[in-house]
Amino acid sequence: AFRAEMDRFRAGVIDVALSQLAGLIPDPAWARWAAQLASTVAIEGVMAWLDAGKPDPERAAERIRHAVGGVIRATGQR
């Protein structure tokens, strides 16, 4: 049951990311790729930050944002 709930949550996060990225990344295939990967990076980034003991909490969100930005830049669009 937990797996199904997480799958729904992840699909929702990807949908939201895609709605935001579609305007930045004109190629629909790359936009879907970036939405899926950016969502994964953000979620895993938060979990890794928590596992690491919450270092530098004032800058944690900025660091995760930079990691997600790397995904977007990897599409070659921005």
All heavy atoms as a GROMACS GRO file, in nm:
protein
  590
    1ALA      N    1   0.083  -0.119   0.000
    1ALA     CA    2   0.000   0.000   0.000
    1ALA      C    3   0.088   0.126   0.000
    1ALA      O    4   0.057   0.223  -0.068
    1ALA     CB    5  -0.094   0.000   0.119
    2PHE      N    6   0.195   0.123   0.077
    2PHE     CA    7   0.284   0.239   0.083
    2PHE      C    8   0.347   0.266  -0.052
    2PHE      O    9   0.359   0.380  -0.094
    2PHE     CB   10   0.391   0.218   0.190
    2PHE     CG   11   0.486   0.334   0.202
    2PHE    CD1   12   0.442   0.454   0.258
    2PHE    CD2   13   0.616   0.323   0.157
    2PHE    CE1   14   0.529   0.562   0.269
    2PHE    CE2   15   0.703   0.431   0.167
    2PHE     CZ   16   0.659   0.550   0.224
    3ARG      N   17   0.385   0.161  -0.121
    3ARG     CA   18   0.447   0.176  -0.254
    3ARG      C   19   0.351   0.246  -0.350
    3ARG      O   20   0.390   0.334  -0.424
    3ARG     CB   21   0.490   0.039  -0.308
    3ARG     CG   22   0.543   0.039  -0.448
    3ARG     CD   23   0.668   0.124  -0.453
    3ARG     NE   24   0.711   0.140  -0.589
    3ARG     CZ   25   0.837   0.142  -0.626
    3ARG    NH1   26   0.932   0.127  -0.537
    3ARG    NH2   27   0.869   0.160  -0.750
    4ALA      N   28   0.226   0.206  -0.350
    4ALA     CA   29   0.126   0.267  -0.439
    4ALA      C   30   0.110   0.415  -0.406
    4ALA      O   31   0.100   0.499  -0.496
    4ALA     CB   32  -0.007   0.194  -0.427
    5GLU      N   33   0.108   0.448  -0.278
    5GLU     CA   34   0.095   0.589  -0.237
    5GLU      C   35   0.216   0.670  -0.282
    5GLU      O   36   0.203   0.783  -0.331
    5GLU     CB   37   0.078   0.598  -0.085
    5GLU     CG   38   0.052   0.737  -0.035
    5GLU     CD   39  -0.077   0.798  -0.085
    5GLU    OE1   40  -0.174   0.725  -0.116
    5GLU    OE2   41  -0.082   0.922  -0.096
    6MET      N   42   0.334   0.615  -0.265
    6MET     CA   43   0.456   0.685  -0.309
    6MET      C   44   0.460   0.700  -0.460
    6MET      O   45   0.504   0.804  -0.511
    6MET     CB   46   0.581   0.611  -0.259
    6MET     CG   47   0.603   0.627  -0.110
    6MET     SD   48   0.601   0.800  -0.052
    6MET     CE   49   0.733   0.872  -0.144
    7ASP      N   50   0.414   0.600  -0.533
    7ASP     CA   51   0.408   0.610  -0.679
    7ASP      C   52   0.315   0.723  -0.721
    7ASP      O   53   0.347   0.800  -0.813
    7ASP     CB   54   0.364   0.478  -0.742
    7ASP     CG   55   0.470   0.371  -0.734
    7ASP    OD1   56   0.588   0.402  -0.705
    7ASP    OD2   57   0.435   0.252  -0.757
    8ARG      N   58   0.201   0.737  -0.654
    8ARG     CA   59   0.107   0.847  -0.684
    8ARG      C   60   0.170   0.981  -0.649
    8ARG      O   61   0.159   1.078  -0.724
    8ARG     CB   62  -0.023   0.828  -0.608
    8ARG     CG   63  -0.118   0.728  -0.673
    8ARG     CD   64  -0.256   0.733  -0.609
    8ARG     NE   65  -0.256   0.692  -0.469
    8ARG     CZ   66  -0.258   0.568  -0.426
    8ARG    NH1   67  -0.260   0.467  -0.512
    8ARG    NH2   68  -0.258   0.540  -0.298
    9PHE      N   69   0.237   0.988  -0.535
    9PHE     CA   70   0.304   1.112  -0.493
    9PHE      C   71   0.409   1.152  -0.596
    9PHE      O   72   0.414   1.266  -0.642
    9PHE     CB   73   0.369   1.094  -0.355
    9PHE     CG   74   0.457   1.208  -0.315
    9PHE    CD1   75   0.402   1.327  -0.272
    9PHE    CD2   76   0.595   1.196  -0.322
    9PHE    CE1   77   0.484   1.434  -0.235
    9PHE    CE2   78   0.677   1.301  -0.285
    9PHE     CZ   79   0.622   1.420  -0.242
   10ARG      N   80   0.492   1.056  -0.635
   10ARG     CA   81   0.599   1.084  -0.732
   10ARG      C   82   0.541   1.129  -0.866
   10ARG      O   83   0.590   1.223  -0.927
   10ARG     CB   84   0.686   0.960  -0.751
   10ARG     CG   85   0.807   0.984  -0.837
   10ARG     CD   86   0.903   0.864  -0.829
   10ARG     NE   87   1.027   0.896  -0.892
   10ARG     CZ   88   1.055   0.874  -1.019
   10ARG    NH1   89   0.966   0.817  -1.098
   10ARG    NH2   90   1.172   0.907  -1.070
   11ALA      N   91   0.435   1.064  -0.911
   11ALA     CA   92   0.372   1.102  -1.037
   11ALA      C   93   0.319   1.245  -1.029
   11ALA      O   94   0.331   1.323  -1.125
   11ALA     CB   95   0.259   1.005  -1.072
   12GLY      N   96   0.264   1.282  -0.916
   12GLY     CA   97   0.215   1.419  -0.897
   12GLY      C   98   0.326   1.521  -0.899
   12GLY      O   99   0.314   1.628  -0.960
   13VAL      N  100   0.437   1.488  -0.834
   13VAL     CA  101   0.553   1.578  -0.833
   13VAL      C  102   0.607   1.595  -0.975
   13VAL      O  103   0.639   1.707  -1.017
   13VAL     CB  104   0.662   1.524  -0.737
   13VAL    CG1  105   0.792   1.600  -0.753
   13VAL    CG2  106   0.614   1.529  -0.593
   14ILE      N  107   0.614   1.486  -1.049
   14ILE     CA  108   0.663   1.493  -1.187
   14ILE      C  109   0.569   1.577  -1.273
   14ILE      O  110   0.614   1.659  -1.354
   14ILE     CB  111   0.684   1.353  -1.246
   14ILE    CG1  112   0.801   1.284  -1.175
   14ILE    CG2  113   0.707   1.358  -1.397
   14ILE    CD1  114   0.814   1.136  -1.204
   15ASP      N  115   0.439   1.562  -1.254
   15ASP     CA  116   0.342   1.642  -1.330
   15ASP      C  117   0.360   1.791  -1.303
   15ASP      O  118   0.356   1.873  -1.395
   15ASP     CB  119   0.199   1.600  -1.296
   15ASP     CG  120   0.159   1.468  -1.356
   15ASP    OD1  121   0.229   1.418  -1.447
   15ASP    OD2  122   0.057   1.412  -1.311
   16VAL      N  123   0.378   1.826  -1.176
   16VAL     CA  124   0.399   1.967  -1.141
   16VAL      C  125   0.530   2.018  -1.203
   16VAL      O  126   0.534   2.127  -1.261
   16VAL     CB  127   0.399   1.986  -0.988
   16VAL    CG1  128   0.446   2.126  -0.950
   16VAL    CG2  129   0.261   1.959  -0.931
   17ALA      N  130   0.635   1.939  -1.192
   17ALA     CA  131   0.764   1.979  -1.250
   17ALA      C  132   0.751   1.996  -1.401
   17ALA      O  133   0.802   2.094  -1.457
   17ALA     CB  134   0.872   1.876  -1.217
   18LEU      N  135   0.683   1.905  -1.467
   18LEU     CA  136   0.666   1.915  -1.612
   18LEU      C  137   0.589   2.040  -1.650
   18LEU      O  138   0.624   2.108  -1.746
   18LEU     CB  139   0.597   1.790  -1.667
   18LEU     CG  140   0.577   1.786  -1.818
   18LEU    CD1  141   0.710   1.803  -1.893
   18LEU    CD2  142   0.509   1.656  -1.858
   19SER      N  143   0.488   2.074  -1.573
   19SER     CA  144   0.411   2.195  -1.606
   19SER      C  145   0.500   2.319  -1.596
   19SER      O  146   0.481   2.415  -1.671
   19SER     CB  147   0.289   2.207  -1.515
   19SER     OG  148   0.325   2.241  -1.384
   20GLN      N  149   0.596   2.318  -1.505
   20GLN     CA  150   0.688   2.431  -1.491
   20GLN      C  151   0.798   2.430  -1.598
   20GLN      O  152   0.836   2.534  -1.650
   20GLN     CB  153   0.752   2.430  -1.352
   20GLN     CG  154   0.653   2.449  -1.240
   20GLN     CD  155   0.584   2.584  -1.246
   20GLN    OE1  156   0.650   2.687  -1.256
   20GLN    NE2  157   0.452   2.582  -1.244
   21LEU      N  158   0.848   2.312  -1.629
   21LEU     CA  159   0.961   2.301  -1.722
   21LEU      C  160   0.921   2.309  -1.868
   21LEU      O  161   1.005   2.344  -1.953
   21LEU     CB  162   1.037   2.172  -1.695
   21LEU     CG  163   1.107   2.165  -1.560
   21LEU    CD1  164   1.169   2.028  -1.539
   21LEU    CD2  165   1.211   2.275  -1.546
   22ALA      N  166   0.798   2.279  -1.900
   22ALA     CA  167   0.755   2.280  -2.040
   22ALA      C  168   0.776   2.417  -2.103
   22ALA      O  169   0.807   2.426  -2.222
   22ALA     CB  170   0.609   2.237  -2.050
   23GLY      N  171   0.763   2.523  -2.027
   23GLY     CA  172   0.787   2.657  -2.080
   23GLY      C  173   0.934   2.690  -2.098
   23GLY      O  174   0.969   2.779  -2.175
   24LEU      N  175   1.020   2.618  -2.028
   24LEU     CA  176   1.165   2.643  -2.038
   24LEU      C  177   1.234   2.553  -2.139
   24LEU      O  178   1.337   2.590  -2.195
   24LEU     CB  179   1.231   2.620  -1.901
   24LEU     CG  180   1.189   2.710  -1.786
   24LEU    CD1  181   1.255   2.662  -1.657
   24LEU    CD2  182   1.228   2.852  -1.816
   25ILE      N  183   1.179   2.434  -2.157
   25ILE     CA  184   1.244   2.333  -2.241
   25ILE      C  185   1.148   2.299  -2.355
   25ILE      O  186   1.049   2.227  -2.335
   25ILE     CB  187   1.278   2.208  -2.157
   25ILE    CG1  188   1.366   2.247  -2.038
   25ILE    CG2  189   1.345   2.102  -2.244
   25ILE    CD1  190   1.381   2.138  -1.934
   26PRO      N  191   1.174   2.350  -2.476
   26PRO     CA  192   1.079   2.332  -2.585
   26PRO      C  193   1.060   2.189  -2.634
   26PRO      O  194   0.953   2.153  -2.681
   26PRO     CB  195   1.133   2.421  -2.697
   26PRO     CG  196   1.263   2.474  -2.653
   26PRO     CD  197   1.286   2.435  -2.511
   27ASP      N  198   1.162   2.106  -2.624
   27ASP     CA  199   1.151   1.968  -2.670
   27ASP      C  200   1.074   1.887  -2.564
   27ASP      O  201   1.122   1.870  -2.452
   27ASP     CB  202   1.290   1.909  -2.690
   27ASP     CG  203   1.288   1.768  -2.746
   27ASP    OD1  204   1.210   1.684  -2.696
   27ASP    OD2  205   1.367   1.741  -2.837
   28PRO      N  206   0.955   1.836  -2.599
   28PRO     CA  207   0.873   1.764  -2.500
   28PRO      C  208   0.943   1.642  -2.438
   28PRO      O  209   0.924   1.614  -2.320
   28PRO     CB  210   0.750   1.721  -2.578
   28PRO     CG  211   0.745   1.809  -2.698
   28PRO     CD  212   0.888   1.846  -2.728
   29ALA      N  213   1.023   1.572  -2.516
   29ALA     CA  214   1.092   1.454  -2.461
   29ALA      C  215   1.194   1.496  -2.356
   29ALA      O  216   1.203   1.434  -2.249
   29ALA     CB  217   1.160   1.376  -2.574
   30TRP      N  218   1.270   1.602  -2.384
   30TRP     CA  219   1.367   1.650  -2.286
   30TRP      C  220   1.298   1.712  -2.166
   30TRP      O  221   1.346   1.702  -2.052
   30TRP     CB  222   1.466   1.748  -2.349
   30TRP     CG  223   1.573   1.679  -2.425
   30TRP    CD1  224   1.595   1.686  -2.559
   30TRP    CD2  225   1.673   1.590  -2.374
   30TRP    NE1  226   1.701   1.607  -2.595
   30TRP    CE2  227   1.751   1.546  -2.482
   30TRP    CE3  228   1.703   1.540  -2.247
   30TRP    CZ2  229   1.857   1.458  -2.467
   30TRP    CZ3  230   1.810   1.453  -2.233
   30TRP    CH2  231   1.885   1.412  -2.343
   31ALA      N  232   1.185   1.777  -2.187
   31ALA     CA  233   1.110   1.833  -2.074
   31ALA      C  234   1.062   1.722  -1.981
   31ALA      O  235   1.072   1.734  -1.858
   31ALA     CB  236   0.993   1.916  -2.125
   32ARG      N  237   1.011   1.612  -2.037
   32ARG     CA  238   0.967   1.498  -1.954
   32ARG      C  239   1.086   1.437  -1.880
   32ARG      O  240   1.075   1.403  -1.762
   32ARG     CB  241   0.898   1.392  -2.040
   32ARG     CG  242   0.755   1.428  -2.077
   32ARG     CD  243   0.681   1.311  -2.141
   32ARG     NE  244   0.748   1.259  -2.260
   32ARG     CZ  245   0.734   1.309  -2.382
   32ARG    NH1  246   0.655   1.413  -2.403
   32ARG    NH2  247   0.797   1.256  -2.484
   33TRP      N  248   1.198   1.421  -1.951
   33TRP     CA  249   1.319   1.367  -1.888
   33TRP      C  250   1.361   1.454  -1.770
   33TRP      O  251   1.388   1.404  -1.661
   33TRP     CB  252   1.431   1.359  -1.993
   33TRP     CG  253   1.564   1.319  -1.939
   33TRP    CD1  254   1.608   1.192  -1.917
   33TRP    CD2  255   1.672   1.406  -1.901
   33TRP    NE1  256   1.737   1.195  -1.867
   33TRP    CE2  257   1.777   1.325  -1.857
   33TRP    CE3  258   1.688   1.544  -1.901
   33TRP    CZ2  259   1.898   1.377  -1.812
   33TRP    CZ3  260   1.808   1.597  -1.855
   33TRP    CH2  261   1.912   1.513  -1.812
   34ALA      N  262   1.367   1.585  -1.794
   34ALA     CA  263   1.410   1.678  -1.689
   34ALA      C  264   1.313   1.678  -1.572
   34ALA      O  265   1.354   1.684  -1.456
   34ALA     CB  266   1.426   1.819  -1.747
   35ALA      N  267   1.182   1.671  -1.601
   35ALA     CA  268   1.083   1.669  -1.493
   35ALA      C  269   1.101   1.547  -1.404
   35ALA      O  270   1.096   1.556  -1.282
   35ALA     CB  271   0.943   1.673  -1.552
   36GLN      N  272   1.123   1.433  -1.467
   36GLN     CA  273   1.141   1.310  -1.389
   36GLN      C  274   1.271   1.315  -1.310
   36GLN      O  275   1.273   1.286  -1.190
   36GLN     CB  276   1.140   1.189  -1.481
   36GLN     CG  277   1.150   1.058  -1.406
   36GLN     CD  278   1.132   0.938  -1.496
   36GLN    OE1  279   1.088   0.949  -1.609
   36GLN    NE2  280   1.167   0.823  -1.445
   37LEU      N  281   1.379   1.354  -1.374
   37LEU     CA  282   1.509   1.354  -1.306
   37LEU      C  283   1.517   1.465  -1.201
   37LEU      O  284   1.568   1.442  -1.092
   37LEU     CB  285   1.622   1.367  -1.409
   37LEU     CG  286   1.764   1.354  -1.354
   37LEU    CD1  287   1.781   1.224  -1.276
   37LEU    CD2  288   1.864   1.364  -1.466
   38ALA      N  289   1.466   1.583  -1.232
   38ALA     CA  290   1.470   1.693  -1.136
   38ALA      C  291   1.391   1.657  -1.010
   38ALA      O  292   1.433   1.688  -0.898
   38ALA     CB  293   1.417   1.821  -1.198
   39SER      N  294   1.277   1.593  -1.029
   39SER     CA  295   1.198   1.550  -0.913
   39SER      C  296   1.275   1.451  -0.827
   39SER      O  297   1.277   1.461  -0.705
   39SER     CB  298   1.066   1.486  -0.961
   39SER     OG  299   0.992   1.579  -1.035
   40THR      N  300   1.340   1.356  -0.893
   40THR     CA  301   1.420   1.257  -0.820
   40THR      C  302   1.534   1.323  -0.746
   40THR      O  303   1.560   1.293  -0.629
   40THR     CB  304   1.472   1.149  -0.918
   40THR    OG1  305   1.360   1.085  -0.978
   40THR    CG2  306   1.558   1.047  -0.847
   41VAL      N  307   1.604   1.415  -0.813
   41VAL     CA  308   1.717   1.486  -0.750
   41VAL      C  309   1.668   1.564  -0.628
   41VAL      O  310   1.733   1.562  -0.523
   41VAL     CB  311   1.787   1.577  -0.853
   41VAL    CG1  312   1.883   1.673  -0.784
   41VAL    CG2  313   1.861   1.494  -0.956
   42ALA      N  314   1.556   1.633  -0.641
   42ALA     CA  315   1.506   1.713  -0.529
   42ALA      C  316   1.469   1.624  -0.410
   42ALA      O  317   1.509   1.652  -0.296
   42ALA     CB  318   1.386   1.796  -0.574
   43ILE      N  319   1.394   1.520  -0.435
   43ILE     CA  320   1.350   1.431  -0.327
   43ILE      C  321   1.471   1.362  -0.262
   43ILE      O  322   1.485   1.360  -0.140
   43ILE     CB  323   1.248   1.328  -0.378
   43ILE    CG1  324   1.117   1.399  -0.415
   43ILE    CG2  325   1.223   1.218  -0.274
   43ILE    CD1  326   1.021   1.315  -0.497
   44GLU      N  327   1.557   1.307  -0.344
   44GLU     CA  328   1.677   1.239  -0.291
   44GLU      C  329   1.770   1.338  -0.223
   44GLU      O  330   1.836   1.304  -0.124
   44GLU     CB  331   1.750   1.164  -0.402
   44GLU     CG  332   1.673   1.044  -0.454
   44GLU     CD  333   1.657   0.933  -0.351
   44GLU    OE1  334   1.748   0.912  -0.268
   44GLU    OE2  335   1.552   0.867  -0.355
   45GLY      N  336   1.776   1.461  -0.274
   45GLY     CA  337   1.860   1.564  -0.212
   45GLY      C  338   1.814   1.595  -0.070
   45GLY      O  339   1.896   1.607   0.021
   46VAL      N  340   1.685   1.606  -0.051
   46VAL     CA  341   1.632   1.632   0.083
   46VAL      C  342   1.659   1.512   0.175
   46VAL      O  343   1.703   1.528   0.289
   46VAL     CB  344   1.481   1.664   0.078
   46VAL    CG1  345   1.421   1.666   0.218
   46VAL    CG2  346   1.457   1.796   0.007
   47MET      N  347   1.636   1.393   0.123
   47MET     CA  348   1.659   1.273   0.206
   47MET      C  349   1.808   1.260   0.243
   47MET      O  350   1.841   1.229   0.358
   47MET     CB  351   1.608   1.149   0.135
   47MET     CG  352   1.457   1.149   0.129
   47MET     SD  353   1.370   1.010   0.050
   47MET     CE  354   1.490   0.898  -0.002
   48ALA      N  355   1.896   1.285   0.147
   48ALA     CA  356   2.040   1.277   0.176
   48ALA      C  357   2.081   1.384   0.276
   48ALA      O  358   2.164   1.358   0.364
   48ALA     CB  359   2.119   1.292   0.046
   49TRP      N  360   2.023   1.503   0.265
   49TRP     CA  361   2.052   1.610   0.360
   49TRP      C  362   2.010   1.570   0.501
   49TRP      O  363   2.084   1.588   0.598
   49TRP     CB  364   1.982   1.738   0.315
   49TRP     CG  365   1.996   1.853   0.409
   49TRP    CD1  366   2.107   1.930   0.430
   49TRP    CD2  367   1.895   1.904   0.495
   49TRP    NE1  368   2.081   2.026   0.525
   49TRP    CE2  369   1.951   2.012   0.566
   49TRP    CE3  370   1.763   1.870   0.519
   49TRP    CZ2  371   1.879   2.086   0.660
   49TRP    CZ3  372   1.691   1.943   0.612
   49TRP    CH2  373   1.750   2.050   0.680
   50LEU      N  374   1.891   1.511   0.512
   50LEU     CA  375   1.844   1.464   0.643
   50LEU      C  376   1.936   1.355   0.697
   50LEU      O  377   1.974   1.357   0.816
   50LEU     CB  378   1.700   1.412   0.633
   50LEU     CG  379   1.592   1.517   0.607
   50LEU    CD1  380   1.461   1.448   0.574
   50LEU    CD2  381   1.577   1.610   0.726
   51ASP      N  382   1.973   1.259   0.611
   51ASP     CA  383   2.061   1.150   0.653
   51ASP      C  384   2.198   1.200   0.696
   51ASP      O  385   2.264   1.139   0.781
   51ASP     CB  386   2.079   1.047   0.540
   51ASP     CG  387   1.955   0.963   0.517
   51ASP    OD1  388   1.865   0.962   0.604
   51ASP    OD2  389   1.948   0.899   0.411
   52ALA      N  390   2.242   1.312   0.638
   52ALA     CA  391   2.374   1.367   0.671
   52ALA      C  392   2.371   1.451   0.799
   52ALA      O  393   2.473   1.508   0.838
   52ALA     CB  394   2.426   1.452   0.555
   53GLY      N  395   2.256   1.460   0.863
   53GLY     CA  396   2.246   1.534   0.988
   53GLY      C  397   2.205   1.679   0.970
   53GLY      O  398   2.231   1.762   1.057
   54LYS      N  399   2.146   1.714   0.857
   54LYS     CA  400   2.097   1.849   0.827
   54LYS      C  401   2.207   1.955   0.831
   54LYS      O  402   2.193   2.058   0.898
   54LYS     CB  403   1.984   1.888   0.922
   54LYS     CG  404   1.868   1.796   0.924
   54LYS     CD  405   1.763   1.851   1.019
   54LYS     CE  406   1.675   1.743   1.073
   54LYS     NZ  407   1.582   1.791   1.174
   55PRO      N  408   2.316   1.933   0.759
   55PRO     CA  409   2.424   2.032   0.762
   55PRO      C  410   2.382   2.164   0.696
   55PRO      O  411   2.305   2.165   0.601
   55PRO     CB  412   2.535   1.965   0.681
   55PRO     CG  413   2.464   1.871   0.590
   55PRO     CD  414   2.344   1.824   0.667
   56ASP      N  415   2.433   2.274   0.749
   56ASP     CA  416   2.415   2.407   0.690
   56ASP      C  417   2.271   2.432   0.647
   56ASP      O  418   2.242   2.457   0.530
   56ASP     CB  419   2.511   2.423   0.572
   56ASP     CG  420   2.530   2.566   0.529
   56ASP    OD1  421   2.484   2.657   0.600
   56ASP    OD2  422   2.586   2.587   0.421
   57PRO      N  423   2.176   2.426   0.743
   57PRO     CA  424   2.034   2.435   0.706
   57PRO      C  425   1.997   2.565   0.635
   57PRO      O  426   1.902   2.567   0.556
   57PRO     CB  427   1.960   2.421   0.839
   57PRO     CG  428   2.060   2.445   0.944
   57PRO     CD  429   2.195   2.413   0.886
   58GLU      N  430   2.071   2.672   0.659
   58GLU     CA  431   2.040   2.799   0.594
   58GLU      C  432   2.063   2.794   0.443
   58GLU      O  433   2.005   2.872   0.369
   58GLU     CB  434   2.123   2.914   0.655
   58GLU     CG  435   2.097   2.940   0.802
   58GLU     CD  436   2.170   2.842   0.893
   58GLU    OE1  437   2.274   2.786   0.852
   58GLU    OE2  438   2.120   2.820   1.004
   59ARG      N  439   2.149   2.704   0.398
   59ARG     CA  440   2.182   2.698   0.256
   59ARG      C  441   2.139   2.567   0.190
   59ARG      O  442   2.163   2.548   0.071
   59ARG     CB  443   2.333   2.716   0.238
   59ARG     CG  444   2.375   2.856   0.287
   59ARG     CD  445   2.513   2.896   0.249
   59ARG     NE  446   2.527   2.898   0.105
   59ARG     CZ  447   2.639   2.867   0.042
   59ARG    NH1  448   2.747   2.834   0.109
   59ARG    NH2  449   2.647   2.872  -0.089
   60ALA      N  450   2.074   2.480   0.263
   60ALA     CA  451   2.037   2.350   0.208
   60ALA      C  452   1.946   2.362   0.087
   60ALA      O  453   1.969   2.298  -0.016
   60ALA     CB  454   1.971   2.264   0.316
   61ALA      N  455   1.843   2.443   0.096
   61ALA     CA  456   1.750   2.458  -0.017
   61ALA      C  457   1.822   2.513  -0.140
   61ALA      O  458   1.798   2.467  -0.253
   61ALA     CB  459   1.634   2.549   0.022
   62GLU      N  460   1.912   2.607  -0.119
   62GLU     CA  461   1.989   2.664  -0.231
   62GLU      C  462   2.076   2.557  -0.298
   62GLU      O  463   2.082   2.549  -0.420
   62GLU     CB  464   2.078   2.777  -0.179
   62GLU     CG  465   2.169   2.837  -0.284
   62GLU     CD  466   2.268   2.936  -0.224
   62GLU    OE1  467   2.260   2.967  -0.103
   62GLU    OE2  468   2.353   2.982  -0.300
   63ARG      N  469   2.137   2.473  -0.219
   63ARG     CA  470   2.222   2.368  -0.275
   63ARG      C  471   2.139   2.267  -0.355
   63ARG      O  472   2.180   2.223  -0.463
   63ARG     CB  473   2.300   2.298  -0.164
   63ARG     CG  474   2.405   2.389  -0.105
   63ARG     CD  475   2.473   2.324   0.014
   63ARG     NE  476   2.554   2.419   0.084
   63ARG     CZ  477   2.687   2.426   0.075
   63ARG    NH1  478   2.752   2.343  -0.002
   63ARG    NH2  479   2.752   2.515   0.144
   64ILE      N  480   2.023   2.232  -0.303
   64ILE     CA  481   1.936   2.139  -0.376
   64ILE      C  482   1.886   2.205  -0.504
   64ILE      O  483   1.881   2.142  -0.610
   64ILE     CB  484   1.820   2.091  -0.286
   64ILE    CG1  485   1.877   2.004  -0.173
   64ILE    CG2  486   1.715   2.015  -0.366
   64ILE    CD1  487   1.781   1.973  -0.061
   65ARG      N  488   1.854   2.334  -0.497
   65ARG     CA  489   1.811   2.408  -0.616
   65ARG      C  490   1.921   2.407  -0.723
   65ARG      O  491   1.894   2.391  -0.841
   65ARG     CB  492   1.774   2.551  -0.580
   65ARG     CG  493   1.721   2.631  -0.697
   65ARG     CD  494   1.675   2.770  -0.656
   65ARG     NE  495   1.772   2.846  -0.581
   65ARG     CZ  496   1.876   2.912  -0.634
   65ARG    NH1  497   1.895   2.911  -0.765
   65ARG    NH2  498   1.959   2.980  -0.558
   66HIS      N  499   2.045   2.422  -0.682
   66HIS     CA  500   2.157   2.416  -0.777
   66HIS      C  501   2.167   2.278  -0.843
   66HIS      O  502   2.195   2.268  -0.962
   66HIS     CB  503   2.289   2.452  -0.709
   66HIS     CG  504   2.306   2.598  -0.689
   66HIS    ND1  505   2.332   2.687  -0.790
   66HIS    CD2  506   2.298   2.671  -0.576
   66HIS    CE1  507   2.341   2.808  -0.741
   66HIS    NE2  508   2.320   2.802  -0.611
   67ALA      N  509   2.145   2.174  -0.765
   67ALA     CA  510   2.149   2.038  -0.821
   67ALA      C  511   2.037   2.020  -0.924
   67ALA      O  512   2.058   1.965  -1.033
   67ALA     CB  513   2.137   1.934  -0.710
   68VAL      N  514   1.918   2.068  -0.892
   68VAL     CA  515   1.806   2.061  -0.986
   68VAL      C  516   1.836   2.146  -1.109
   68VAL      O  517   1.807   2.107  -1.224
   68VAL     CB  518   1.674   2.102  -0.918
   68VAL    CG1  519   1.562   2.120  -1.019
   68VAL    CG2  520   1.635   2.001  -0.812
   69GLY      N  521   1.897   2.261  -1.090
   69GLY     CA  522   1.936   2.346  -1.202
   69GLY      C  523   2.032   2.276  -1.296
   69GLY      O  524   2.027   2.296  -1.418
   70GLY      N  525   2.119   2.193  -1.241
   70GLY     CA  526   2.210   2.114  -1.325
   70GLY      C  527   2.135   2.021  -1.418
   70GLY      O  528   2.174   2.002  -1.534
   71VAL      N  529   2.026   1.965  -1.369
   71VAL     CA  530   1.943   1.879  -1.455
   71VAL      C  531   1.886   1.961  -1.570
   71VAL      O  532   1.889   1.918  -1.686
   71VAL     CB  533   1.829   1.813  -1.372
   71VAL    CG1  534   1.730   1.743  -1.464
   71VAL    CG2  535   1.886   1.717  -1.269
   72ILE      N  536   1.834   2.077  -1.538
   72ILE     CA  537   1.774   2.161  -1.642
   72ILE      C  538   1.880   2.204  -1.744
   72ILE      O  539   1.856   2.198  -1.865
   72ILE     CB  540   1.705   2.282  -1.578
   72ILE    CG1  541   1.587   2.234  -1.492
   72ILE    CG2  542   1.658   2.382  -1.684
   72ILE    CD1  543   1.531   2.338  -1.400
   73ARG      N  544   1.996   2.243  -1.696
   73ARG     CA  545   2.105   2.282  -1.789
   73ARG      C  546   2.149   2.166  -1.876
   73ARG      O  547   2.190   2.184  -1.990
   73ARG     CB  548   2.223   2.338  -1.709
   73ARG     CG  549   2.198   2.479  -1.660
   73ARG     CD  550   2.324   2.542  -1.600
   73ARG     NE  551   2.376   2.467  -1.486
   73ARG     CZ  552   2.330   2.475  -1.362
   73ARG    NH1  553   2.228   2.553  -1.335
   73ARG    NH2  554   2.385   2.406  -1.265
   74ALA      N  555   2.139   2.043  -1.825
   74ALA     CA  556   2.181   1.926  -1.902
   74ALA      C  557   2.094   1.904  -2.026
   74ALA      O  558   2.136   1.836  -2.119
   74ALA     CB  559   2.177   1.801  -1.814
   75THR      N  560   1.975   1.964  -2.030
   75THR     CA  561   1.891   1.950  -2.150
   75THR      C  562   1.944   2.037  -2.264
   75THR      O  563   1.900   2.023  -2.377
   75THR     CB  564   1.745   1.992  -2.122
   75THR    OG1  565   1.739   2.132  -2.096
   75THR    CG2  566   1.685   1.911  -2.009
   76GLY      N  567   2.037   2.127  -2.232
   76GLY     CA  568   2.093   2.215  -2.334
   76GLY      C  569   2.003   2.334  -2.366
   76GLY      O  570   2.030   2.408  -2.459
   77GLN      N  571   1.898   2.351  -2.289
   77GLN     CA  572   1.802   2.458  -2.317
   77GLN      C  573   1.828   2.585  -2.238
   77GLN      O  574   1.792   2.691  -2.281
   77GLN     CB  575   1.659   2.410  -2.289
   77GLN     CG  576   1.622   2.286  -2.367
   77GLN     CD  577   1.632   2.308  -2.516
   77GLN    OE1  578   1.584   2.406  -2.570
   77GLN    NE2  579   1.698   2.215  -2.584
   78ARG      N  580   1.888   2.574  -2.121
   78ARG     CA  581   1.914   2.691  -2.034
   78ARG      C  582   2.043   2.676  -1.964
   78ARG      O  583   2.085   2.578  -1.923
   78ARG     CB  584   1.803   2.705  -1.931
   78ARG     CG  585   1.682   2.773  -1.988
   78ARG     CD  586   1.593   2.811  -1.869
   78ARG     NE  587   1.504   2.915  -1.903
   78ARG     CZ  588   1.526   3.045  -1.884
   78ARG    NH1  589   1.637   3.087  -1.833
   78ARG    NH2  590   1.437   3.133  -1.914
   0.00000   0.00000   0.00000
